[in-house]
Amino acid sequence: MPIAKTIAYTENYRKLVLPGAAVETLQSGMLWAEGPVYFPQGDYVIWSDIPNNRLWQWVPDLGPRVYTHASNNRNGNTRDAQGRLISCCHLTRSVVRTEANGDQTTLADAHAGKPLNSPNDVIVGPDGAVWFTDPTYGIMSDYEGRRCTPEQDGCYVYRIDPQTGAVEAKVTSLKMPNGLAFAPNGKTLYVADSSRSHFSDGYHHLFAFDATDTSGELQNKRVFAEIEHGVPDGLRVDVMGNLWISSARGVETYSAEGTLEGYIELPETVANLCFGGPKRNRLFITASTSLYAVYVAVSGHEF
């Protein structure tokens, strides 16, 4: 277990990381690891291997196991306040919830009477609304889903109303929206646009929006950060409002004001991450073929 190589640009970053912490490789051999989510009720992590059509589970002292061999090419995952798994499925072009008894409930598979593209990442907001991004990565080929012609007019960020279940497009101005997260106070929504991964004129930016009311309306779109190494994919926020963002060189950390604080270097391109462990101070990181973990000096935020 090598010591985590942390590159600090600010003194504040030295307070967010642990210089002596080890980067642990918890599992390798996947084709494209994504969507880690931590479940405190069982102290375990679930994550996706999209091309292999699997969900994996890692449990302390027991290690990894295949959670399901038929995941419908799941990508992003999260959990709701009731502890239920919510996932984005490329193959079925849907957002699904796994109930306590194992049954699957489809939360969204269409908008305006047309099939979604391929839901990518998902979070639960402070009011219980489910937010998800819907780029076309999962329908570009048969590798992570099934090749299809997009039927939506664009790639949007959607909100599923917690009371009515209505699926509403809340961000329609991005090219390939990807990871997303709310600030701890719930008043800012961050959305990654990773379109430079497939388009030379695409974005490699993290955008911020003001979330000013309970209906999910967003205002004041602005560029929050540019990820120069690769593109931003998944992201999380800690209790101090710092953003931990995936990139081609590792996990980059930005202050709430948009200053690049530093980064944790990883040997593979990072796709996504989550905070976990009993103190929520352990980063679980999906990077290309592997699941990594490293302790940090700050706890992750959750609603």
C-alpha positions in Angstrom: 0.0 0.0 0.0 2.0 3.1 -1.2 1.7 6.4 0.6 -0.8 8.7 -1.1 1.0 11.2 -3.2 -0.7 14.5 -2.4 0.2 17.6 -4.4 -0.6 20.7 -2.3 -1.1 24.1 -4.0 -2.4 25.8 -0.8 -1.8 25.6 2.9 -5.4 24.8 3.4 -5.1 21.6 1.4 -2.5 20.3 3.9 -5.4 20.4 6.4 -7.6 18.3 4.2 -5.3 15.4 3.5 -3.2 13.1 5.6 0.4 13.0 4.4 1.0 9.5 5.8 -2.2 7.9 4.6 -1.9 4.8 2.3 -3.7 4.3 -0.9 -5.3 0.9 -0.8 -6.2 -1.1 -3.9 -9.4 -2.9 -2.8 -10.2 -4.6 -6.1 -8.8 -4.6 -9.7 -9.6 -6.3 -13.0 -12.7 -4.3 -14.0 -13.2 -2.8 -17.5 -14.5 0.6 -16.3 -15.3 1.1 -12.7 -17.8 3.7 -11.8 -20.4 5.0 -9.3 -19.2 4.1 -5.8 -21.8 4.6 -3.0 -21.3 3.9 0.7 -24.0 2.3 2.9 -23.5 3.1 6.6 -26.1 0.6 7.7 -23.8 -2.3 6.6 -20.5 -0.5 6.4 -20.0 -1.5 2.7 -19.5 0.0 -0.7 -21.3 -0.8 -3.9 -19.9 0.2 -7.3 -20.4 -0.5 -11.0 -18.3 -2.2 -13.7 -20.3 -0.9 -16.6 -19.0 -2.9 -19.6 -19.0 -6.2 -17.6 -22.6 -5.6 -16.6 -21.9 -6.0 -12.9 -22.3 -4.4 -9.6 -19.6 -5.1 -7.0 -19.7 -4.9 -3.2 -16.8 -4.4 -0.9 -17.1 -5.1 2.9 -14.3 -4.4 5.4 -12.5 -7.6 6.6 -14.4 -9.7 3.9 -13.3 -8.0 0.7 -15.0 -7.8 -2.7 -17.7 -9.9 -4.3 -20.0 -9.6 -7.3 -23.2 -8.1 -6.1 -25.1 -8.8 -9.3 -24.1 -10.3 -12.6 -27.0 -8.5 -14.5 -26.8 -4.8 -13.7 -28.3 -3.4 -17.0 -24.9 -1.7 -17.4 -25.4 0.5 -14.4 -23.2 3.6 -14.1 -23.8 6.1 -11.3 -25.3 5.0 -7.9 -26.5 6.8 -4.8 -28.7 6.0 -1.8 -31.7 7.8 -0.5 -32.7 8.8 3.1 -34.3 5.3 3.5 -31.0 3.6 2.6 -32.2 2.3 -0.8 -29.9 2.1 -3.8 -30.7 4.4 -6.7 -28.9 3.7 -10.0 -28.5 4.9 -13.5 -28.9 2.0 -16.0 -27.5 2.5 -19.5 -29.0 -0.6 -21.0 -32.6 0.2 -20.0 -32.0 4.0 -20.3 -33.6 4.4 -16.9 -33.1 5.5 -13.3 -34.2 2.7 -10.9 -34.5 2.2 -7.1 -33.8 -1.0 -5.4 -36.4 -1.6 -2.6 -35.7 -3.1 0.7 -37.0 -6.5 -0.5 -34.9 -6.4 -3.7 -37.6 -5.3 -6.1 -36.8 -2.7 -8.7 -38.9 0.5 -9.1 -38.3 2.5 -12.2 -38.2 6.2 -11.3 -37.6 7.6 -14.8 -37.2 6.2 -18.3 -38.7 8.9 -20.4 -39.2 12.7 -20.8 -41.8 14.4 -22.9 -43.0 11.0 -24.1 -39.6 10.0 -25.5 -37.0 7.6 -24.1 -34.1 9.0 -22.1 -30.6 8.9 -23.6 -28.6 6.9 -21.0 -28.8 8.2 -17.4 -25.2 8.6 -16.1 -25.0 9.9 -12.5 -27.5 10.5 -9.8 -27.8 12.2 -6.4 -30.6 12.9 -3.9 -31.1 16.6 -3.0 -31.8 18.1 0.3 -35.6 17.9 -0.2 -35.5 14.2 -1.3 -35.7 15.0 -5.0 -33.6 12.7 -7.3 -31.4 14.5 -9.7 -29.7 12.8 -12.6 -27.7 13.6 -15.8 -28.5 12.1 -19.2 -25.7 12.3 -21.7 -25.4 9.8 -24.7 -22.4 7.8 -23.6 -24.4 4.6 -23.0 -26.0 4.7 -26.5 -22.9 5.6 -28.5 -21.9 2.0 -28.9 -22.7 -1.5 -27.5 -19.8 -1.3 -25.0 -21.6 0.3 -22.1 -25.2 -0.3 -23.1 -26.8 -0.6 -26.6 -26.2 1.6 -29.6 -29.3 3.7 -30.2 -30.3 7.0 -31.9 -31.0 9.7 -29.3 -34.6 10.7 -29.2 -34.3 13.6 -26.7 -33.5 17.0 -28.1 -30.4 17.3 -26.0 -28.5 16.0 -23.0 -30.1 17.4 -19.9 -30.0 17.4 -16.1 -33.3 16.2 -14.7 -35.1 16.4 -11.4 -37.6 13.8 -10.2 -40.2 15.4 -7.9 -40.3 13.6 -4.5 -44.0 14.1 -4.2 -45.4 13.6 -7.7 -42.6 11.6 -9.5 -42.7 14.1 -12.4 -39.5 14.1 -14.4 -38.5 17.7 -15.3 -35.5 19.0 -17.3 -33.8 21.6 -15.1 -30.5 22.2 -17.1 -30.7 22.1 -20.9 -27.7 24.2 -21.8 -24.8 21.7 -21.4 -23.4 19.3 -23.9 -22.7 16.1 -21.9 -23.6 16.6 -18.3 -22.0 14.0 -16.0 -21.3 14.1 -12.3 -23.3 16.3 -10.0 -23.4 17.4 -6.3 -25.1 19.9 -4.0 -23.2 22.3 -1.7 -23.8 21.5 2.0 -26.4 24.3 2.4 -28.3 22.9 -0.7 -28.1 26.3 -2.4 -25.6 25.5 -5.1 -25.8 22.6 -7.6 -22.5 21.6 -9.3 -22.6 19.8 -12.6 -19.7 18.4 -14.6 -19.7 18.6 -18.4 -17.2 16.0 -19.8 -18.0 16.5 -23.5 -14.3 17.0 -24.4 -13.9 13.2 -23.9 -15.6 12.7 -27.3 -15.8 16.1 -29.0 -12.8 18.3 -29.7 -14.8 21.4 -29.0 -16.4 19.9 -25.9 -16.3 21.1 -22.3 -14.0 20.0 -19.5 -15.7 22.2 -17.0 -17.6 22.1 -13.8 -20.6 24.5 -13.8 -22.4 25.9 -10.8 -26.0 27.0 -10.5 -27.9 28.7 -7.8 -30.7 26.6 -6.4 -32.9 29.2 -4.9 -36.3 27.6 -4.2 -37.9 24.3 -3.4 -39.2 23.6 -6.9 -35.7 22.9 -8.2 -35.5 26.0 -10.4 -31.9 27.0 -11.1 -30.4 30.4 -11.8 -27.0 32.1 -12.5 -25.2 29.4 -14.5 -21.4 30.0 -14.3 -18.1 28.2 -14.9 -16.8 27.0 -11.5 -13.7 25.3 -12.6 -11.8 23.9 -15.6 -10.3 20.5 -15.3 -7.2 20.6 -17.5 -6.1 16.9 -17.0 -8.8 14.9 -18.8 -12.4 15.8 -18.0 -14.4 16.1 -14.8 -16.6 13.0 -14.2 -17.9 12.2 -10.7 -17.6 14.6 -7.7 -18.4 14.9 -4.0 -18.5 17.7 -1.5 -17.1 17.6 2.1 -18.6 19.2 5.2 -16.6 22.4 4.7 -17.9 22.9 1.2 -14.8 21.8 -0.7 -15.3 19.8 -4.0 -13.4 16.6 -4.7 -13.5 16.0 -8.4 -12.3 13.1 -10.6 -9.7 13.8 -13.3 -7.2 12.0 -15.4 -4.5 12.5 -12.8 -6.4 11.7 -9.7 -8.8 13.4 -7.3 -8.6 17.2 -7.5 -9.9 19.4 -4.7 -11.3 22.9 -5.1 -12.5 25.3 -2.4 -16.0 26.5 -2.4 -14.7 29.7 -3.9 -13.3 27.8 -6.9 -9.6 27.7 -6.0 -7.6 24.6 -6.9 -6.2 23.4 -3.5 -4.3 20.3 -4.6 -4.8 16.7 -5.7 -4.3 13.1 -4.8 -2.4 11.4 -7.6 -3.7 8.0 -8.7 -2.1 5.5 -11.3 -5.3 5.4 -13.3 -7.9 7.9 -14.7 -10.5 8.5 -11.9 -14.1 8.1 -12.9 -15.9 8.7 -9.6 -15.6 8.7 -5.8 -17.5 8.9 -2.6 -16.9 9.5 1.1 -17.5 6.5 3.4 -16.5 4.7 6.6 -18.0 5.2 10.0 -16.6 8.8 10.1 -17.2 9.5 6.4 -13.5 10.4 6.2 -12.4 7.7 3.8 -12.4 8.3 0.0 -13.5 5.3 -2.1 -12.3 6.0 -5.6 -13.2 4.2 -8.8 -10.4 4.6 -11.4 -10.5 2.8 -14.7 -9.9 -0.9 -13.7 -9.8 -0.6 -9.9 -11.4 0.5 -6.6 -9.1 2.4 -4.3 -9.5 3.8 -0.8 -7.6 6.5 1.1 -8.3 8.3 4.4 -8.4 12.0 4.4 -8.6 14.7 7.1 -12.2 15.9 6.5 -15.6 14.2 6.4 -17.9 14.0 3.4 -21.2 15.8 3.4 -24.5 14.0 3.1 -28.1 15.2 3.4 
